[in-house]
């Protein structure tokens, strides 16, 4: 990941996702006492998704039609973030089902 080669739009979009991840992290730390396990897992999933998006802003600036036509795969940080998102959401669902 060569941040020096990013355009201003990519840097701005990456900073936006970093701010979103920071807000989620602050909310997770400050409201931890009131949260149950499901809420913590859902916050962790959103945090991983925001961090994955922060590391690959070019994906969000390219139209999907172009990406499908070129058959380009998303970058590795975005794929890892999406996999972590689905994993934490799956854990949250299973813990909700086990708790009910």
N, C-alpha and C positions, 0 to 999 in steps of 0.2 A: 504494500500500500504506500504509494508515493504521494504524500500530501502536497508536496511542492508542485506537482504537476496538475493539481486540481484547479478547476476554474473558480471564479468567485461565487457562482451559483452553487457549485458543489460544496465549497467551504461554508457558505451560508446555510445550506440544507443540513450539513453535518453538524454545525453549531446548534441548529434548531433541535435535532434529534438528541444531541448531548444535553441541551437544556431540559428536554422532556425526560430523559433518563435521570438527570439530577433531581427534578421535581418528584419523580416516582420514588427515588431513593430516599429523599427527605421525608416524604409521606410515609414510606415503609418504616423508617427509623422512629419518627415521632409518634405514629399511631400504632406502634407494635403492641402496646398493652391492650388496646381495644379490639385488635384483629384476632380472628380465629385462624386456624391452619389454612383453610380454603382461601381466605383473603390474602394471606401471605404468599401462597403459591401463585395466585393470580397476579399479584404485584410482581413477583419474580419473573413470571412469563412475559409480562409487558415490559419489564426492564430489559430482559434479554432481547426482545424484539426491537426495542429502541436502540440498544447498543449495536445490534446487527445492522440496523438501518443507518446508524451514524457512520459505520465503517464502509458503507457502500452507497454513497449518494448518487452515483452515476446511474444506478438502476432506476431511480425515481425520476430522473430527467430524460430518460429515453422512452418514447412511446412503446406500449406493449406490442402494437402492430409491427413495429420495426424489430423488436426483440424476437417475436415469433418468426418473422420472415428470415432473419439472420440465424435463427436457431441458437441464439446465445443463451448460455446458462447464467443464472444469477451468480454474483461473486460468492466466494467461500464464506466470508463473515456473515453475509445475509442468510445463506443456507444454514449455517450453524445457529444463528439467531432464531430462524424459523423452527428448526428442530428443537431447540431449547424451549421455545414458546409452546409448541405442541406437547412436549414432554411435561412441562409444568402444568399445562391445562389438563392433561390426562391425569396427572397426580391429584389435581384439585377435584376433578370429577370423581375419581375413585375414593378420595377421602370424604367427599360429600355423600356418596352412596354408602360408604361404610359407617358414617356417623348417623345416618337417618334410620 
